[in-house]
Amino acid sequence: MCGIAGILYFDRQRLVPQALLKSMTDAQAHRGPDDEGHFLAGNVGLGHRRLSIIDLSGGHQPITDETGSCTIVFNGEIYNYLDVNADLKRKGHSFKSKSDTETILRAYLEYGEDCVTHLNGMFAFAIWDARTDKLFLARDRAGKKPLYYYADKEKLVFASELKSILLEPSVPRQIDPVALDAYFRHMYVPDPLTIFQGIRKLPTASILICKDQATSIRKYWNIRYETGASRREEDYVEELRSLMDDAVKIRLMSEVPLGVFLSGGVDSSSITGLMAKHSVHKVKTFSIKGGEGVFNELPYARAVAEMYGTEHHEFEVKPERMETLLPRLIGYFDEPFADSSAIPTYHVSKLAREKVTVALSGEGGDELFAGYTWHKTFMTLQKMRGLLAVGAKTGLSGWLPDSNVPTVNQGSVKRLLYRLDLARRLSLPSGAETYQSMQTSFHDHMANLVYGDGLLSELKSRRSVDPLREAFEDNNASDDLDRALNADINVYLPGDLLTKVDRMSMANSLEVRAPLLDYRIIEFSARVPASLKLHNGTSKYILKKAMENVLPDAVKNRKTKRGFSIPVEAWFRGDLKEYARETLLGAGNFNGGYLKKSGIATMLDEHASGRRNYGPQLWALLVFELWGRQCAGK
């Protein structure tokens, strides 16, 4: 895995400073500690930091073709590059190296912008084409690899991490109120927004062309859902089994040691089993304990490790050193990011890096095959909608509480609030709004409690359509479950899960590969009827059927799962209680007028007393405060 960066000045007389380009790549040294390289051609500069995985001796970047006309920098892995090489050789191309980077460059020389459709992998790359003075950027279908950019009338600047773009002195760093609101509502800043005005993320499955001072973006791939499928269940099971087997197999391509993140869930356990099937050496597995009770998944992970005789490693996350660790991790994200499972993801990456350079993970299974409890809840609500449509006429949505802030440990009161919340969601006028509401962490009443007057005023004139709602509505699916999954795949997956894994693994110079996000499996999932994803109350039914001979009984029969997660709700009533209060309310804290301390104090008090569970919201506030101190004022 690597880090890339580059600058294109539109004035051909304006030279890219070598020192600036080097500082942009040095800022990403953790992404590529093994090598660095730079290409400078007047007003164009491309930079690269390398984590050596394939062609250790010959994979230095940037790579320029033999005519000196096209130069590439690349972050990622192309798993089918040998097949693409073979096709290109038949078309007359010859190769100087064994690297997949050169494969992309020669595919571009042969196919132009359509080269991306020939690639199976995770990637973000940039190609400078001197023949036409064109800069070509591309990002993979699922958004596994990040790519930020900033464009104005004078230049385009891009990088794998936002911090590198901010090193260009003329790039502004004003906070975007719309992005800030999106952060609090989702706990991450969804694509294509970033926390700073003007800086954007290249959307998933997209290419960007910059030519003649004009920038254009287009999608090269979309998920298409099939309706009215008539295949037998056994056919879907067999196809998925074959696809997963191959997806894991091709991701074992490496010249360095590999392992697997093992949470004890269906996804990572399946990958461990398939990896053991194809590996010559004993598989190395890495697991995390986030706390007690439901936060301890080690028994399930151990069952898988025992079944396949893996070399198993474990680590327990504790809150004692969080005051030191959290600010450091925030620096890797460059913008507020409040998924608290970033903490155990960092630790499992650190644990793995002690033994391997590449790890496989189970990201994607829940989003493709309906593995979350909220999928069941949403479909139950949709079935009930017709029976309780009267809720829309009774004003329920204005006063009923949200299920993410129930009274804690008060039995019947908690159950009553939960049921009232279901009724509130049913009162919303559409499935898109219901799903949007279910995926929102800061609802309007919370925003009104903690947002400052200036932020509220800005949002009144600038509020945009929620990206989850857009993704729910903008597809050809005929089933509400598939519409919800489309929102997960296009918004939640790249904005939260893949961002988290990329930053926390790269913080440890570890490459992570996700077999379930092979684009062939994504396309397959769109062909599977929704009834085979969530089947008679069973989540990920088709995946479990395909992997039933791979999984131990303990994993197949488990009722709930947490994955790598930590008990932030309890921590804010215990170990982090005073730290959070001092950080959020103490003198000299970063706020910028965006938030009201009085509202934050109310949330802290109600959470500490047990009247409400504001754990995720307090984590988001804490992260924003620490991020602001580090990044907003530089």
MARFIFI-694603 format. One line per field, with one value per residue (C-alpha): residue in one letter; x, y, z; residue number from 1. Coordinates in steps of 0.1 Angstrom, whole numbers, plus 5000, padded with zeros to 4 digits. Last residue first. Layout:
REM residues N
residuo = a,...
X = X,...
Y = Y,...
Z = Z,...
num = NUM,...
END
This chain:
REM residues 634
residuo = k,g,a,c,q,r,g,w,l,e,f,v,l,l,a,w,l,q,p,g,y,n,r,r,g,s,a,h,e,d,l,m,t,a,i,g,s,k,k,l,y,g,g,n,f,n,g,a,g,l,l,t,e,r,a,y,e,k,l,d,g,r,f,w,a,e,v,p,i,s,f,g,r,k,t,k,r,n,k,v,a,d,p,l,v,n,e,m,a,k,k,l,i,y,k,s,t,g,n,h,l,k,l,s,a,p,v,r,a,s,f,e,i,i,r,y,d,l,l,p,a,r,v,e,l,s,n,a,m,s,m,r,d,v,k,t,l,l,d,g,p,l,y,v,n,i,d,a,n,l,a,r,d,l,d,d,s,a,n,n,d,e,f,a,e,r,l,p,d,v,s,r,r,s,k,l,e,s,l,l,g,d,g,y,v,l,n,a,m,h,d,h,f,s,t,q,m,s,q,y,t,e,a,g,s,p,l,s,l,r,r,a,l,d,l,r,y,l,l,r,k,v,s,g,q,n,v,t,p,v,n,s,d,p,l,w,g,s,l,g,t,k,a,g,v,a,l,l,g,r,m,k,q,l,t,m,f,t,k,h,w,t,y,g,a,f,l,e,d,g,g,e,g,s,l,a,v,t,v,k,e,r,a,l,k,s,v,h,y,t,p,i,a,s,s,d,a,f,p,e,d,f,y,g,i,l,r,p,l,l,t,e,m,r,e,p,k,v,e,f,e,h,h,e,t,g,y,m,e,a,v,a,r,a,y,p,l,e,n,f,v,g,e,g,g,k,i,s,f,t,k,v,k,h,v,s,h,k,a,m,l,g,t,i,s,s,s,d,v,g,g,s,l,f,v,g,l,p,v,e,s,m,l,r,i,k,v,a,d,d,m,l,s,r,l,e,e,v,y,d,e,e,r,r,s,a,g,t,e,y,r,i,n,w,y,k,r,i,s,t,a,q,d,k,c,i,l,i,s,a,t,p,l,k,r,i,g,q,f,i,t,l,p,d,p,v,y,m,h,r,f,y,a,d,l,a,v,p,d,i,q,r,p,v,s,p,e,l,l,i,s,k,l,e,s,a,f,v,l,k,e,k,d,a,y,y,y,l,p,k,k,g,a,r,d,r,a,l,f,l,k,d,t,r,a,d,w,i,a,f,a,f,m,g,n,l,h,t,v,c,d,e,g,y,e,l,y,a,r,l,i,t,e,t,d,s,k,s,k,f,s,h,g,k,r,k,l,d,a,n,v,d,l,y,n,y,i,e,g,n,f,v,i,t,c,s,g,t,e,d,t,i,p,q,h,g,g,s,l,d,i,i,s,l,r,r,h,g,l,g,v,n,g,a,l,f,h,g,e,d,d,p,g,r,h,a,q,a,d,t,m,s,k,l,l,a,q,p,v,l,r,q,r,d,f,y,l,i,g,a,i,g,c,m
X = 4971,4938,4916,4940,4952,4929,4899,4905,4905,4872,4856,4866,4851,4818,4816,4823,4797,4772,4781,4777,4745,4726,4700,4688,4719,4731,4764,4745,4721,4750,4772,4743,4734,4770,4772,4741,4755,4788,4771,4788,4802,4815,4850,4849,4885,4890,4907,4889,4873,4839,4847,4881,4874,4841,4855,4885,4863,4840,4866,4872,4836,4803,4818,4836,4802,4788,4821,4819,4844,4839,4857,4828,4797,4777,4744,4726,4755,4746,4769,4798,4797,4789,4823,4822,4836,4808,4781,4799,4774,4744,4758,4763,4728,4712,4731,4706,4680,4646,4627,4654,4673,4697,4678,4645,4664,4668,4704,4715,4727,4748,4765,4776,4792,4808,4823,4835,4856,4844,4840,4878,4888,4925,4944,4980,4999,5021,5008,4990,4982,4960,4942,4937,4925,4904,4885,4880,4867,4842,4830,4826,4833,4809,4783,4777,4776,4774,4751,4728,4726,4718,4688,4675,4681,4660,4633,4629,4626,4662,4669,4690,4689,4664,4684,4716,4699,4686,4720,4736,4712,4699,4717,4713,4728,4704,4692,4726,4744,4720,4723,4761,4760,4735,4758,4748,4744,4707,4693,4715,4702,4666,4673,4687,4724,4731,4712,4711,4676,4664,4678,4661,4628,4633,4640,4611,4587,4563,4578,4551,4566,4598,4578,4560,4593,4604,4574,4583,4618,4605,4582,4610,4632,4604,4597,4632,4650,4685,4693,4666,4667,4690,4696,4659,4649,4621,4585,4576,4575,4574,4541,4522,4490,4485,4517,4509,4478,4500,4501,4490,4507,4539,4540,4559,4583,4589,4598,4621,4639,4642,4657,4682,4690,4702,4730,4739,4720,4740,4761,4764,4770,4795,4815,4845,4857,4895,4927,4961,4993,5027,5028,5039,5043,5020,4991,4991,4993,4964,4944,4951,4941,4909,4902,4904,4887,4857,4848,4834,4837,4858,4866,4890,4927,4921,4957,4958,4927,4948,4973,4945,4929,4960,4971,4938,4929,4956,4934,4905,4914,4916,4925,4949,4949,4971,4964,4988,4959,4949,4919,4892,4912,4914,4877,4867,4892,4874,4841,4855,4873,4841,4842,4821,4789,4800,4833,4854,4869,4887,4906,4916,4945,4949,4981,4974,4999,5018,5009,4977,4947,4925,4936,4925,4891,4886,4899,4877,4847,4856,4861,4826,4806,4817,4846,4865,4894,4917,4937,4974,5000,5038,5056,5059,5022,4992,4969,4942,4937,4927,4903,4883,4885,4869,4844,4833,4829,4809,4787,4780,4771,4748,4730,4725,4712,4686,4672,4672,4640,4651,4622,4643,4680,4698,4725,4754,4772,4806,4825,4812,4822,4842,4852,4879,4887,4920,4926,4925,4917,4899,4885,4874,4848,4840,4838,4836,4868,4870,4867,4885,4867,4854,4871,4855,4854,4825,4824,4818,4804,4820,4819,4797,4766,4746,4776,4797,4770,4766,4803,4802,4774,4792,4824,4854,4878,4912,4922,4947,4972,5001,5001,5006,4968,4968,4991,4970,4940,4954,4958,4967,4956,4962,4946,4957,4951,4913,4905,4908,4914,4916,4914,4917,4911,4915,4887,4862,4840,4846,4882,4893,4907,4927,4937,4958,4958,4984,4974,5006,5020,4995,5000,4984,4970,4960,4936,4932,4916,4914,4900,4910,4897,4870,4897,4914,4883,4901,4925,4924,4959,4980,4958,4963,5000,4999,4978,5000,5031,5016,5009,5046,5066,5089,5100,5069,5062,5029,5020,4983,4990,5012,4982,4960,4987,4993,4956,4957,4988,4971,4941,4947,4955,4967,4966,4981,4995,5016,5018,5037,5028,5048,5084,5084,5094,5065,5070,5067,5066,5073,5097,5082,5113,5130,5100,5079,5048,5043,5066,5049,5058,5056,5048,5049,5037,5046,5034,5041,5077,5080,5088,5083,5090,5099,5098,5106,5099,5079,5048,5016,5035,5055,5023,5035,5067,5048,5034,5068,5085,5061,5067,5105,5104,5086,5061,5071,5048,5055,5028,5002,4976,4996,4992,5002,5006,5003,5004,5005,5012,5000
Y = 5253,5262,5234,5205,5197,5216,5212,5174,5172,5191,5172,5138,5148,5159,5127,5106,5125,5116,5079,5077,5098,5072,5090,5092,5073,5101,5104,5106,5133,5154,5151,5159,5189,5201,5198,5220,5246,5245,5256,5245,5261,5292,5283,5255,5247,5245,5273,5268,5235,5223,5196,5185,5188,5170,5143,5136,5135,5108,5089,5061,5058,5071,5081,5047,5028,5044,5040,5002,4993,4976,4952,4930,4933,4902,4887,4854,4829,4796,4797,4810,4784,4757,4763,4779,4765,4740,4766,4791,4793,4789,4816,4840,4833,4840,4872,4879,4853,4868,4846,4853,4886,4881,4854,4874,4904,4884,4879,4898,4929,4906,4892,4927,4932,4898,4906,4939,4921,4937,4904,4898,4929,4935,4954,4967,4975,5006,5010,5043,5027,5001,5028,5051,5025,5005,5036,5051,5017,5015,5051,5071,5042,5017,5042,5060,5038,5004,5014,5034,5005,4982,5004,5003,4965,4962,4984,4961,4972,4983,5007,5032,5068,5067,5050,5067,5101,5094,5083,5115,5138,5166,5198,5224,5258,5286,5272,5256,5289,5301,5269,5272,5308,5301,5274,5237,5218,5216,5224,5196,5173,5181,5178,5143,5137,5100,5095,5061,5053,5087,5082,5048,5063,5092,5068,5045,5074,5098,5095,5084,5049,5064,5079,5046,5028,5055,5049,5012,5020,5045,5018,4993,5017,5025,4988,4980,5011,5001,5033,5057,5056,5079,5060,5050,5086,5102,5110,5147,5159,5126,5117,5145,5126,5125,5107,5082,5072,5052,5025,4994,5005,5012,4979,4960,4989,4990,4954,4959,4987,4967,4937,4960,4978,4945,4945,4917,4926,4907,4934,4958,4932,4913,4943,4943,4909,4915,4902,4913,4923,4932,4904,4896,4929,4945,4923,4937,4973,4966,4949,4980,5005,4986,4985,5023,5030,5012,5045,5057,5094,5108,5145,5154,5147,5110,5102,5131,5117,5086,5107,5126,5093,5075,5099,5104,5068,5054,5039,5030,4993,4974,4937,4921,4886,4865,4831,4810,4791,4755,4758,4748,4762,4796,4795,4786,4812,4839,4829,4829,4862,4882,4902,4934,4915,4908,4924,4949,4955,4922,4921,4893,4886,4854,4840,4812,4783,4782,4770,4790,4781,4762,4783,4814,4799,4792,4826,4844,4826,4835,4872,4873,4851,4869,4858,4891,4876,4901,4879,4873,4877,4877,4894,4886,4888,4873,4859,4883,4860,4831,4851,4864,4829,4812,4839,4838,4800,4799,4828,4809,4777,4794,4813,4781,4763,4790,4782,4809,4828,4865,4889,4920,4925,4954,4974,4987,5015,5018,5044,5074,5108,5138,5169,5196,5224,5243,5230,5194,5178,5145,5128,5092,5076,5042,5058,5096,5117,5133,5171,5202,5234,5240,5219,5191,5170,5163,5138,5116,5114,5132,5108,5103,5104,5134,5150,5147,5159,5190,5197,5190,5215,5241,5237,5246,5271,5256,5275,5260,5287,5273,5237,5218,5215,5189,5167,5167,5155,5121,5101,5133,5158,5194,5211,5246,5282,5286,5263,5226,5206,5168,5139,5102,5073,5036,5011,5032,5003,5008,5019,5055,5073,5104,5115,5147,5159,5179,5159,5140,5149,5124,5126,5096,5095,5065,5053,5016,4985,4955,4941,4963,4961,4988,5012,5012,5029,5062,5052,5016,5008,5035,5033,4995,5002,5025,5001,4972,4993,4997,4960,4954,4927,4952,4964,4952,4947,4957,4942,4935,4899,4914,4936,4905,4887,4917,4920,4884,4891,4922,4904,4913,4950,4964,4999,5034,5044,5071,5072,5089,5092,5107,5097,5074,5044,5048,5066,5049,5070,5048,5019,4984,4966,4952,4943,4932,4930,4942,4972,5000,5030,5068,5086,5120,5136,5171,5192,5228,5221,5183,5169,5132,5121,5088,5073,5039,5015,5036,5039,5049,5060,5084,5103,5137,5130,5128,5163,5176,5161,5179,5212,5208,5200,5233,5229,5254,5282,5289,5265,5284,5257,5244,5206,5192,5157,5132,5095,5072,5035,5000
Z = 5115,5133,5123,5126,5161,5184,5161,5160,5197,5200,5171,5186,5220,5204,5183,5214,5233,5205,5205,5244,5247,5265,5286,5322,5333,5355,5336,5303,5315,5328,5298,5274,5295,5296,5258,5255,5278,5259,5227,5195,5163,5180,5171,5196,5205,5243,5262,5294,5302,5289,5263,5275,5312,5308,5286,5309,5339,5325,5305,5331,5343,5330,5296,5296,5300,5268,5250,5253,5225,5191,5168,5156,5177,5170,5178,5176,5173,5156,5126,5147,5175,5149,5132,5097,5064,5057,5061,5039,5010,5033,5056,5027,5014,5048,5055,5083,5093,5101,5076,5050,5049,5020,5002,5003,4988,4956,4946,4914,4934,4956,4924,4914,4948,4946,4912,4925,4951,4982,5000,4996,5017,5016,5044,5039,5071,5076,5112,5106,5072,5090,5110,5081,5056,5080,5093,5058,5046,5074,5075,5043,5019,5035,5049,5016,4984,5000,5028,5006,4981,5011,5019,4984,4983,5015,5000,4970,4934,4930,4901,4920,4932,4961,4988,4975,4978,5013,5024,5009,5029,5007,5013,5041,5029,5039,5072,5078,5081,5108,5128,5127,5138,5166,5180,5177,5210,5218,5183,5169,5196,5187,5150,5152,5159,5152,5119,5103,5115,5103,5068,5067,5077,5052,5024,5034,5030,5049,5084,5109,5109,5124,5153,5158,5161,5186,5207,5208,5220,5246,5259,5261,5280,5304,5310,5321,5334,5325,5304,5293,5255,5234,5202,5200,5194,5213,5202,5200,5164,5146,5162,5146,5144,5106,5097,5124,5104,5081,5108,5090,5057,5075,5094,5066,5062,5099,5100,5070,5089,5121,5102,5084,5116,5131,5106,5082,5051,5024,5007,5036,5062,5041,5031,5054,5064,5066,5049,5063,5046,5062,5088,5123,5143,5118,5130,5165,5152,5129,5157,5178,5152,5145,5182,5184,5150,5165,5180,5147,5153,5124,5124,5096,5091,5098,5109,5134,5151,5160,5180,5199,5208,5221,5249,5266,5258,5280,5306,5284,5278,5245,5249,5224,5208,5185,5168,5147,5130,5136,5113,5138,5167,5152,5144,5179,5192,5172,5187,5223,5216,5209,5241,5236,5242,5278,5287,5268,5234,5230,5197,5173,5150,5129,5113,5088,5088,5055,5021,5021,4999,5023,5053,5034,5028,5065,5076,5050,5063,5099,5089,5074,5097,5129,5152,5148,5129,5111,5087,5080,5052,5050,5021,4984,4979,4960,4987,4975,4944,4966,4987,4958,4941,4970,4975,4939,4940,4971,4958,4926,4945,4969,4941,4921,4952,4957,4923,4896,4888,4891,4889,4894,4890,4907,4888,4909,4890,4872,4853,4872,4857,4870,4850,4857,4834,4832,4797,4810,4843,4841,4872,4872,4894,4910,4944,4946,4945,4979,4980,4992,4985,5020,5046,5065,5034,5011,4983,5002,5037,5067,5096,5127,5105,5119,5136,5105,5081,5102,5099,5062,5057,5079,5057,5079,5062,5053,5021,4996,4988,5008,4994,5026,5030,5002,5021,5052,5032,5026,4994,4976,4949,4940,4910,4900,4891,4887,4916,4923,4954,4955,4979,4969,4993,4986,4994,4975,4963,4926,4928,4923,4893,4884,4849,4843,4807,4788,4756,4749,4783,4799,4837,4853,4888,4909,4935,4937,4952,4928,4897,4867,4831,4837,4849,4815,4800,4803,4775,4765,4752,4768,4799,4801,4798,4828,4849,4842,4851,4886,4888,4891,4873,4855,4821,4803,4766,4748,4714,4717,4729,4756,4767,4771,4791,4813,4821,4833,4854,4868,4881,4918,4912,4945,4959,4956,4922,4907,4869,4841,4804,4775,4782,4752,4772,4797,4830,4864,4896,4914,4922,4917,4905,4936,4958,4928,4950,4986,4991,5010,4988,4991,4958,4943,4910,4899,4869,4861,4849,4847,4881,4890,4926,4943,4978,4993,5022,5047,5025,5042,5073,5051,5042,5054,5036,5003,5006,5019,4989,4966,4984,4983,4946,4939,4910,4884,4872,4835,4824,4843,4850,4879,4884,4918,4931,4959,4964,4994,4993,5000
num = 634,633,632,631,630,629,628,627,626,625,624,623,622,621,620,619,618,617,616,615,614,613,612,611,610,609,608,607,606,605,604,603,602,601,600,599,598,597,596,595,594,593,592,591,590,589,588,587,586,585,584,583,582,581,580,579,578,577,576,575,574,573,572,571,570,569,568,567,566,565,564,563,562,561,560,559,558,557,556,555,554,553,552,551,550,549,548,547,546,545,544,543,542,541,540,539,538,537,536,535,534,533,532,531,530,529,528,527,526,525,524,523,522,521,520,519,518,517,516,515,514,513,512,511,510,509,508,507,506,505,504,503,502,501,500,499,498,497,496,495,494,493,492,491,490,489,488,487,486,485,484,483,482,481,480,479,478,477,476,475,474,473,472,471,470,469,468,467,466,465,464,463,462,461,460,459,458,457,456,455,454,453,452,451,450,449,448,447,446,445,444,443,442,441,440,439,438,437,436,435,434,433,432,431,430,429,428,427,426,425,424,423,422,421,420,419,418,417,416,415,414,413,412,411,410,409,408,407,406,405,404,403,402,401,400,399,398,397,396,395,394,393,392,391,390,389,388,387,386,385,384,383,382,381,380,379,378,377,376,375,374,373,372,371,370,369,368,367,366,365,364,363,362,361,360,359,358,357,356,355,354,353,352,351,350,349,348,347,346,345,344,343,342,341,340,339,338,337,336,335,334,333,332,331,330,329,328,327,326,325,324,323,322,321,320,319,318,317,316,315,314,313,312,311,310,309,308,307,306,305,304,303,302,301,300,299,298,297,296,295,294,293,292,291,290,289,288,287,286,285,284,283,282,281,280,279,278,277,276,275,274,273,272,271,270,269,268,267,266,265,264,263,262,261,260,259,258,257,256,255,254,253,252,251,250,249,248,247,246,245,244,243,242,241,240,239,238,237,236,235,234,233,232,231,230,229,228,227,226,225,224,223,222,221,220,219,218,217,216,215,214,213,212,211,210,209,208,207,206,205,204,203,202,201,200,199,198,197,196,195,194,193,192,191,190,189,188,187,186,185,184,183,182,181,180,179,178,177,176,175,174,173,172,171,170,169,168,167,166,165,164,163,162,161,160,159,158,157,156,155,154,153,152,151,150,149,148,147,146,145,144,143,142,141,140,139,138,137,136,135,134,133,132,131,130,129,128,127,126,125,124,123,122,121,120,119,118,117,116,115,114,113,112,111,110,109,108,107,106,105,104,103,102,101,100,99,98,97,96,95,94,93,92,91,90,89,88,87,86,85,84,83,82,81,80,79,78,77,76,75,74,73,72,71,70,69,68,67,66,65,64,63,62,61,60,59,58,57,56,55,54,53,52,51,50,49,48,47,46,45,44,43,42,41,40,39,38,37,36,35,34,33,32,31,30,29,28,27,26,25,24,23,22,21,20,19,18,17,16,15,14,13,12,11,10,9,8,7,6,5,4,3,2,1
END
